[in-house]
Amino acid sequence: MNFKSSIPIFLVSAIFSVIFWNCKKESATNDPTNPSTTVTDIDGNVYHTVTIGTQTWMVENLKTTKYRNGDPIPNVTSNASWAALSTGAYCWYNNDVTTYKANYGALYNWFAVGDSRNIAPVGWHVPTDAEWAILTDYLGGLSVAGGKLKDIAHWQTPDTGATNSTGFTALPGGDRNYDGAFFDSGSGGYWWTSTEYSAANAWHWSMIYDYGVVSRGYYLKVLGFSVRCLRD
């Protein structure tokens, strides 16, 4: 029996329509350029958002220079001063706001992340270690999540596994080391969580250009990493 010919034409059309509109709906939900899904920080920076599973994330790295209450976050440019910090601070990679702000956002030490004045806009927060785990688990685990999260335009070649199929657009913002030196712009992305590991360290998640994995670890709170915010 020819099963293909036994399916009524109107039923095939209906099935196609359902699939088509479901695909359109998913695409719209995960479209980082959708102007209806944005959030603005206290500095006036506008961020697009994307819903992945049960979570809604910012598509860009945080750029704010102020806490939620309007207090300024110190911009520390000196390597020696950065290394001695025990309070919140931010910087631009290589202290070059013109080149790095638009694409990569700011680098913050964990003291800014953990400050009670909050660096996230109202209705948003810096995700916990467990909330990052929810994201990567939803995408199939650490070994494959990186490719689904990584941007396809700003990473060094080979940008292994990168498809950005989620619309998360993970960016290689690099980092600022404990001695104030800058590393890994274009080749590594590092994001703080709000979860402490110890008095001196906190959890972070990272991706690099030549692997499709996501890694998790803890580092000294004085380091400068990117921040992605999650909707409350």
Beta strands, then each sheet from edge to edge (+ up, - down):
strand 1: 38-40
strand 2: 46-52
strand 3: 55-58
strand 4: 90-91
strand 5: 107-108
strand 6: 124-125
strand 7: 173-176
strand 8: 182-185
strand 9: 188-196
strand 10: 201-208
strand 11: 215-220
strand 12: 230-231
sheet 1: 1+ 2- 3+
sheet 2: 4+ 5-
sheet 3: 6+ 12-
sheet 4: 7+ 8-
sheet 5: 9+ 10- 11+
end
